[in-house]
């Protein structure tokens, strides 16, 4: 039985991925700051900020899924918050690598890590592939440092897969409930110009892509984890309104207002990132939800 260790195992992707792995008969463990609640999952404790980790967490583990990281849009980006956003992603994987160096008879072979389409940051209408160069604003820098820390595993002879993940659509958290809430009350409106592209993916496709990577049917590499048809903020807002049968009568929320409220972090909603899914499709993944209407219909069914 294959044993998978997940960091961030109770998060947006980690939770449904855990359930999917358990259903397939995998042994699943989590690394967490607090004791777990799932009786089918052994939880090992760690404290990334203090550099503490239970050394037995890697015992018998074949694959590590690295999803841990402070929420990018949870708090305003002060200098301290930026440092925390980067270190929560980089120091966490480095803690695991430190353990692997100490225990040379471990059986970990594969590291599968989240990254984000923030790697490309605000690029207007440019089609972005895995070969596109990043920018050097904070969003890009955070992802560059994240991926660089994960790639340190190559020196340990590990196989590395990285997923530059877009906006994961689910009712369980993330961006969609925040966007949908005002729309439900007929108070929804596109943000800024509304022309900025949003790279999105249905939660089921995100989980299934991870499963294919774990099972070896997806060649280890760097992939964009996005649906094949990105939409603009305006199109996404209209699609949600259509799903709820609600009007969109308010004017767009001015970019200046969003910048005033969120400061530098406003790039998260005002930036345009038009990302290609071609590479993961060429590698054999077949999307269940290619277009936004089908995805939302399923999510709100």
ChimeraX attribute file (.defattr): number of C-alpha atoms within 10 A of each C-alpha:
attribute: neighborCount
match mode: 1-to-1
recipient: residues
	/A:1	7
	/A:2	14
	/A:3	20
	/A:4	22
	/A:5	28
	/A:6	25
	/A:7	23
	/A:8	20
	/A:9	25
	/A:10	20
	/A:11	17
	/A:12	18
	/A:13	21
	/A:14	20
	/A:15	14
	/A:16	17
	/A:17	24
	/A:18	26
	/A:19	16
	/A:20	15
	/A:21	19
	/A:22	14
	/A:23	10
	/A:24	10
	/A:25	11
	/A:26	15
	/A:27	19
	/A:28	22
	/A:29	23
	/A:30	24
	/A:31	26
	/A:32	20
	/A:33	15
	/A:34	11
	/A:35	12
	/A:36	18
	/A:37	10
	/A:38	11
	/A:39	7
	/A:40	13
	/A:41	17
	/A:42	17
	/A:43	23
	/A:44	21
	/A:45	18
	/A:46	20
	/A:47	15
	/A:48	19
	/A:49	11
	/A:50	7
	/A:51	11
	/A:52	13
	/A:53	20
	/A:54	14
	/A:55	17
	/A:56	10
	/A:57	19
	/A:58	23
	/A:59	14
	/A:60	15
	/A:61	20
	/A:62	18
	/A:63	22
	/A:64	24
	/A:65	24
	/A:66	24
	/A:67	22
	/A:68	22
	/A:69	21
	/A:70	17
	/A:71	11
	/A:72	18
	/A:73	15
	/A:74	10
	/A:75	12
	/A:76	15
	/A:77	19
	/A:78	12
	/A:79	8
	/A:80	8
	/A:81	15
	/A:82	18
	/A:83	12
	/A:84	19
	/A:85	20
	/A:86	22
	/A:87	21
	/A:88	18
	/A:89	26
	/A:90	22
	/A:91	19
	/A:92	27
	/A:93	26
	/A:94	18
	/A:95	17
	/A:96	19
	/A:97	17
	/A:98	12
	/A:99	17
	/A:100	18
	/A:101	11
	/A:102	10
	/A:103	13
	/A:104	10
	/A:105	9
	/A:106	15
	/A:107	15
	/A:108	21
	/A:109	15
	/A:110	23
	/A:111	24
	/A:112	23
	/A:113	25
	/A:114	24
	/A:115	27
	/A:116	23
	/A:117	27
	/A:118	27
	/A:119	27
	/A:120	26
	/A:121	23
	/A:122	24
	/A:123	17
	/A:124	13
	/A:125	13
	/A:126	13
	/A:127	11
	/A:128	18
	/A:129	16
	/A:130	20
	/A:131	8
	/A:132	12
	/A:133	11
	/A:134	20
	/A:135	16
	/A:136	13
	/A:137	14
	/A:138	18
	/A:139	25
	/A:140	20
	/A:141	18
	/A:142	24
	/A:143	25
	/A:144	21
	/A:145	17
	/A:146	26
	/A:147	22
	/A:148	12
	/A:149	18
	/A:150	26
	/A:151	19
	/A:152	15
	/A:153	20
	/A:154	12
	/A:155	8
	/A:156	13
	/A:157	11
	/A:158	15
	/A:159	18
	/A:160	20
	/A:161	22
	/A:162	24
	/A:163	24
	/A:164	21
	/A:165	22
	/A:166	24
	/A:167	19
	/A:168	23
	/A:169	23
	/A:170	21
	/A:171	16
	/A:172	12
	/A:173	13
	/A:174	17
	/A:175	15
	/A:176	18
	/A:177	15
	/A:178	11
	/A:179	18
	/A:180	20
	/A:181	13
	/A:182	13
	/A:183	23
	/A:184	17
	/A:185	12
	/A:186	17
	/A:187	16
	/A:188	24
	/A:189	22
	/A:190	22
	/A:191	21
	/A:192	21
	/A:193	14
	/A:194	21
	/A:195	18
	/A:196	24
	/A:197	25
	/A:198	26
	/A:199	27
	/A:200	27
	/A:201	26
	/A:202	25
	/A:203	22
	/A:204	19
	/A:205	22
	/A:206	23
	/A:207	19
	/A:208	17
	/A:209	21
	/A:210	23
	/A:211	17
	/A:212	14
	/A:213	19
	/A:214	23
	/A:215	11
	/A:216	11
	/A:217	13
	/A:218	17
	/A:219	17
	/A:220	16
	/A:221	16
	/A:222	20
	/A:223	25
	/A:224	23
	/A:225	29
	/A:226	30
	/A:227	30
	/A:228	20
	/A:229	17
	/A:230	23
	/A:231	21
	/A:232	19
	/A:233	25
	/A:234	19
	/A:235	18
	/A:236	23
	/A:237	22
	/A:238	21
	/A:239	18
	/A:240	23
	/A:241	22
	/A:242	16
	/A:243	17
	/A:244	16
	/A:245	13
	/A:246	16
	/A:247	16
	/A:248	17
	/A:249	10
	/A:250	11
	/A:251	12
	/A:252	15
	/A:253	15
	/A:254	13
	/A:255	17
	/A:256	11
	/A:257	13
	/A:258	18
	/A:259	16
	/A:260	10
	/A:261	12
	/A:262	16
	/A:263	14
	/A:264	15
	/A:265	21
	/A:266	19
	/A:267	19
	/A:268	17
	/A:269	21
	/A:270	21
	/A:271	20
	/A:272	24
	/A:273	27
	/A:274	27
	/A:275	30
	/A:276	21
	/A:277	21
	/A:278	17
	/A:279	16
	/A:280	23
	/A:281	14
	/A:282	9
	/A:283	13
	/A:284	13
	/A:285	17
	/A:286	13
	/A:287	20
	/A:288	13
	/A:289	19
	/A:290	18
	/A:291	17
	/A:292	22
	/A:293	16
	/A:294	13
	/A:295	22
	/A:296	21
	/A:297	14
	/A:298	12
	/A:299	14
	/A:300	11
	/A:301	7
